[in-house]
Amino acid sequence: MPKVKNEMVRCVVVLSAIALIAGVLLGFFSQLTALTEEDIRLRTEKKIAAIYSLSNLTELEGAEDDNIGGFYKGSNESGDVYVVIATGAGGFGGKVQMYVFIQNDQIVRLGAGSHGETPGTSDKAFSGTHYQKYYGVNILENSFALGGEGENGVDAMTGATYTSTAVNNAVNNAIAYYRANR
């Protein structure tokens, strides 16, 4: 019996040592590969530039909001452009992040950010065809209703209803934030 007990203690010690070494290595590599706030800011600015080229891009301060990931101001040949990075709930895979570009109090461009939606199925909701209904509407006076009802109704994309809902919610969150912080 003592031999079995010694063998069990030895196994516990070896497994504990392996766990300790693995934990230390994981912590080391996590710190080594962690993104700094500056790295995150630069990646965000690159994403904004990839969607809609702007110059003089600066991050603006605003009220704290769980649905807002950033608020920026840049410019192009037509004037100032505001960018609100907003999330919307209701997607099949959870929240959907959208980049909402606003110029002269109208949405001029939308771009998809991070999301957990199903590739292929959700693509229609992230398409230029779906985005068109949001463009050119005075957002100081209007927001958007999903379901196609009324002047600012937006139809959900067939097969991507949940994603369409999340996109619409993100756009409306961006509009509300813009109104309060512009």
C-alpha positions as CSV (number, residue, x, y, z in Angstrom):
1,M,0.0,0.0,0.0
2,P,2.8,2.5,0.8
3,K,4.2,2.1,-2.7
4,V,0.8,3.0,-4.3
5,K,0.6,6.0,-2.0
6,N,4.1,7.2,-2.9
7,E,3.3,6.8,-6.6
8,M,0.1,8.9,-6.2
9,V,2.0,11.6,-4.4
10,R,4.7,11.6,-7.1
11,C,2.0,11.9,-9.8
12,V,0.4,14.9,-8.0
13,V,3.7,16.6,-7.6
14,V,4.6,16.1,-11.3
15,L,1.2,17.3,-12.5
16,S,1.4,20.3,-10.2
17,A,4.8,21.2,-11.5
18,I,3.6,20.9,-15.1
19,A,0.5,23.1,-14.3
20,L,2.8,25.7,-12.6
21,I,5.2,25.8,-15.5
22,A,2.4,26.0,-18.1
23,G,0.8,28.8,-16.1
24,V,4.0,30.8,-15.9
25,L,4.7,30.4,-19.6
26,L,1.1,31.3,-20.5
27,G,1.3,34.5,-18.4
28,F,4.6,35.4,-20.0
29,F,3.4,35.0,-23.6
30,S,0.2,36.7,-22.8
31,Q,2.1,39.8,-21.6
32,L,4.5,39.5,-24.5
33,T,1.6,39.5,-27.1
34,A,-0.8,41.9,-25.4
35,L,-1.9,44.9,-27.4
36,T,-1.3,48.3,-25.9
37,E,-3.9,51.0,-26.0
38,E,-1.8,52.7,-28.7
39,D,-1.8,49.5,-30.8
40,I,-5.6,49.3,-30.5
41,R,-6.0,52.9,-31.4
42,L,-3.8,52.5,-34.5
43,R,-5.7,49.4,-35.6
44,T,-9.0,51.2,-35.2
45,E,-7.7,54.2,-37.3
46,K,-6.5,51.8,-40.0
47,K,-9.9,50.1,-40.1
48,I,-11.6,53.5,-40.4
49,A,-9.3,54.5,-43.2
50,A,-9.9,51.2,-45.0
51,I,-13.7,51.8,-44.9
52,Y,-13.8,55.6,-45.7
53,S,-10.6,57.5,-46.3
54,L,-10.3,60.5,-43.9
55,S,-7.6,62.9,-43.0
56,N,-6.9,64.6,-39.7
57,L,-8.6,61.7,-37.8
58,T,-8.9,62.4,-34.0
59,E,-10.6,60.6,-31.3
60,L,-13.2,62.7,-29.5
61,E,-14.3,62.4,-25.9
62,G,-17.9,61.6,-25.1
63,A,-20.1,60.2,-22.4
64,E,-19.6,56.6,-21.3
65,D,-21.8,54.2,-23.1
66,D,-21.6,50.4,-23.2
67,N,-22.7,50.3,-26.8
68,I,-20.1,52.7,-28.1
69,G,-16.5,51.6,-28.9
70,G,-15.2,55.0,-30.1
71,F,-16.1,58.4,-31.4
72,Y,-13.9,60.1,-34.0
73,K,-13.8,63.2,-36.2
74,G,-12.0,63.4,-39.5
75,S,-12.3,65.3,-42.8
76,N,-12.5,64.8,-46.5
77,E,-13.0,67.2,-49.4
78,S,-16.6,67.7,-48.5
79,G,-16.0,68.7,-44.9
80,D,-16.1,67.1,-41.4
81,V,-17.0,63.5,-41.0
82,Y,-17.8,61.9,-37.6
83,V,-17.3,58.2,-37.0
84,V,-19.2,56.3,-34.3
85,I,-18.2,52.8,-33.5
86,A,-21.4,51.2,-32.1
87,T,-22.6,47.8,-31.2
88,G,-26.2,46.5,-31.5
89,A,-27.7,43.5,-29.7
90,G,-30.0,41.0,-31.4
91,G,-27.6,39.2,-33.7
92,F,-27.7,35.4,-34.0
93,G,-24.1,35.3,-32.7
94,G,-24.5,38.1,-30.2
95,K,-23.7,41.8,-30.6
96,V,-22.7,43.3,-33.9
97,Q,-20.2,46.2,-34.2
98,M,-20.7,48.8,-36.9
99,Y,-18.7,51.8,-38.0
100,V,-21.2,54.6,-38.7
101,F,-19.8,57.5,-40.8
102,I,-21.8,60.8,-40.4
103,Q,-21.5,63.9,-42.5
104,N,-23.8,66.9,-42.5
105,D,-26.1,65.0,-40.0
106,Q,-26.6,62.2,-42.5
107,I,-25.1,58.7,-42.6
108,V,-22.8,58.5,-45.6
109,R,-21.1,55.1,-45.0
110,L,-21.5,52.0,-42.9
111,G,-18.9,49.3,-42.3
112,A,-19.0,46.1,-40.3
113,G,-16.8,45.7,-37.3
114,S,-16.4,42.6,-35.1
115,H,-19.2,40.2,-34.8
116,G,-20.0,36.5,-34.2
117,E,-22.5,36.1,-37.1
118,T,-22.4,33.1,-39.4
119,P,-20.3,33.8,-42.6
120,G,-22.3,33.4,-45.7
121,T,-25.7,33.6,-44.0
122,S,-25.2,37.1,-42.5
123,D,-23.4,38.5,-45.6
124,K,-26.6,40.1,-46.9
125,A,-27.1,42.2,-43.8
126,F,-23.5,43.5,-44.2
127,S,-23.9,44.4,-47.8
128,G,-24.1,47.8,-49.6
129,T,-27.6,46.9,-50.7
130,H,-28.8,46.7,-47.2
131,Y,-26.9,49.8,-46.1
132,Q,-28.4,52.0,-48.8
133,K,-31.6,52.6,-46.8
134,Y,-29.6,54.3,-44.0
135,Y,-27.8,56.8,-46.3
136,G,-29.0,60.4,-46.8
137,V,-31.5,60.6,-44.0
138,N,-31.3,63.5,-41.5
139,I,-30.4,61.6,-38.3
140,L,-31.1,64.6,-36.0
141,E,-34.8,64.1,-36.8
142,N,-35.0,60.4,-37.6
143,S,-33.9,57.0,-36.5
144,F,-34.7,53.7,-38.2
145,A,-37.4,51.1,-37.6
146,L,-36.8,47.5,-38.7
147,G,-39.6,46.0,-40.6
148,G,-39.9,48.4,-43.6
149,E,-42.7,50.4,-42.0
150,G,-42.8,54.2,-42.7
151,E,-40.4,56.5,-44.4
152,N,-37.3,55.3,-42.5
153,G,-38.3,51.6,-42.3
154,V,-35.5,49.2,-43.1
155,D,-36.4,45.7,-44.3
156,A,-34.6,42.8,-42.6
157,M,-32.6,40.8,-45.1
158,T,-34.2,37.4,-45.8
159,G,-32.1,34.7,-44.1
160,A,-30.3,37.2,-42.0
161,T,-33.1,38.6,-39.9
162,Y,-31.2,38.5,-36.6
163,T,-28.1,40.1,-38.1
164,S,-30.3,42.8,-39.8
165,T,-31.8,43.5,-36.3
166,A,-28.4,43.9,-34.7
167,V,-27.1,46.1,-37.6
168,N,-30.2,48.3,-37.2
169,N,-29.8,48.5,-33.4
170,A,-26.1,49.5,-33.8
171,V,-27.0,52.2,-36.2
172,N,-29.7,53.6,-33.9
173,N,-27.2,53.4,-31.0
174,A,-24.7,55.4,-33.1
175,I,-27.4,58.0,-33.9
176,A,-28.4,58.5,-30.3
177,Y,-24.7,58.8,-29.3
178,Y,-24.0,61.3,-32.1
179,R,-27.0,63.4,-31.2
180,A,-25.8,63.6,-27.5
181,N,-22.1,64.2,-28.2
182,R,-21.6,66.0,-31.4
